[in-house]
Amino acid sequence: MNKIIFNYLIKNFLQTFFIVILIFYCFGMILNLFEEIEFFKNINNSSFLPLTLSSIYIPSMLIKILPFIIFISSMWFMMKIRNNKDLLILKVFGYSNLKIFFILAFTSFLLGWIILFFVNPVTSSMSRYYEQTKSKYSKDIDHLVTFNKNGLWIKEKLMGKQRIISASKPEKYNLVDVAIFHMDEKSNLVEKIVSKKANIKNNNWLLSDVKVYKLKDNIFISEEFEFYTIESIYDYEKINSLFKNFDTMSLLDVAFNFKDLINNGYNKPFLNQSLHTMLSLPFYLFLMTALASVFTMNSLSRTDNFKLIILGLITCVTTFYIKDLSLALGQTNRIPLILSIWAPIIILTFCTFIGVFQINEK
């Protein structure tokens, strides 16, 4: 009998979870499809491309809001078994509130690891394909930054001319082996600047060991400078922020290629943030299921359903606010970055266990 009850809890809980996932996926598809259609409206392409891109973009977004999804799933499932008296029957067969809580919470915890090891690599590959496909159709955008196996590429629209910048790799505040091409409005090359290194800490880039080739009488004349400056709309912070995309890297990518990613120019604090954010996911799922259990198991009255829904929404908003606030404090060096990721989990753990002791008494 215990095995039957255990299977009933797991099966119905997971069924509720996948129903909520499907609802969010469909809702996300509808919203993102409008954005993709707007992007491709002036581009000659297949009418199915916006739909395809939306379908592969949404899964990575769902992983971001997975704690919110698991909370709704847990609330829905436990309110359902409470309202149809299944919760009371489970107690008759010796399943206490605490035992039900641990079964569901550990299911969420294991679900988090399964998603990280098996689903996250797939969604990160889908996100990379999404980014690559979108970049192919971004050629007419005035300002564009991309990073690929050939290095960093930047396109700028200037007053009366265009600028294309390439660099083999970034090194902290510097770009290495820089080539800058200035072209007129007809895309004719008028100037080329070659530099061993460019400091991009601010918008006034300082180039060192520079050769400048200028067009004069249809001949390129070269000049050498020890230092040379250009003004760009991009600086280190702006370029760095463009590549802080957690979606394109899986837990396995970061964990096993950490040093290689740093050597390729990725920022170490960013990689640490990415790694610990993903590692914290199973713990968030555990705690959000625990919070749902605390709210729903305190009472067996159906009249409390509306109050629980409102309380649940407030709790989700508050939790995500605290999470974002803590991360912002870490990113601005007010507190250690890793602590900023785990601090909300520590706070939620203390709050949750107080509630768990209360429902265990009922």
Protein Blocks (a to p, Z undefined) as FASTA:
>chain_A
ZZmmmmmmmmmmmmmmmmmmmmmmmmmmmmmmmmmmmmmmmpccdfklmmmmmmmmmmmm
mmmmmmmmmmmmmmmmmmmmmmnommmmmmmnopafklmmmmmmmmmmmmmmmmmmmmmm
mmmmmmmmmmmmmmmmmmmpmbdcdddfkoccdddddehiacddddfbdchjbcehiadd
dddfkopafbdcddfbdcfkbmbdcdehiaddddeehiacddddfbdcdddfbdfklmmm
mmmcfklpcfklmmmmmmmmmmnopafklmmmmmmmmmmmmmmmmmmmmmmmmmmmmpcc
fklmmmmmmmmmmmmmmmmmmmmmmmmmmmnomacfklmmmmmmmmmmmmmmmmmmmmmm
ZZ
